[in-house]
Amino acid sequence: MSYLNREEAAAYLGCEPSTLAKWASRGIGPAYFRRGRRTQYLKDDLDNWRDSYQRRTPAQGCPR
């Protein structure tokens, strides 16, 4: 399993870390978990989220 912190996950998805934080607070972004004060993402979860989002709206990119 490959774990990414918020900055790494944002770079992987092509968005800003603050965007991931906003998505997390709204419950609309990729799955994540907390380890103490750190937010962590599994690369597989990012891939699955991105793939499912692209199937729904291929022309729009990431949600805002």
Residue pairs with C-beta under 8 A, 6 or more apart in sequence:
1 42
1 43
1 44
2 42
2 43
2 44
3 40
3 41
3 42
3 43
4 12
4 40
4 41
4 42
4 43
4 46
5 38
5 39
5 40
5 41
6 17
6 20
6 21
6 39
6 41
7 17
8 41
9 17
9 20
9 30
9 32
9 41
9 46
10 16
10 17
10 19
10 20
12 43
12 46
13 20
13 30
13 46
13 50
13 62
14 62
15 62
19 62
19 64
20 29
20 30
20 32
20 39
21 39
22 29
23 29
23 30
23 63
24 32
24 39
28 63
29 49
30 41
30 45
30 46
30 48
30 49
30 50
31 41
31 42
31 45
31 49
32 39
32 40
32 41
32 45
33 39
33 40
34 40
53 62
53 63
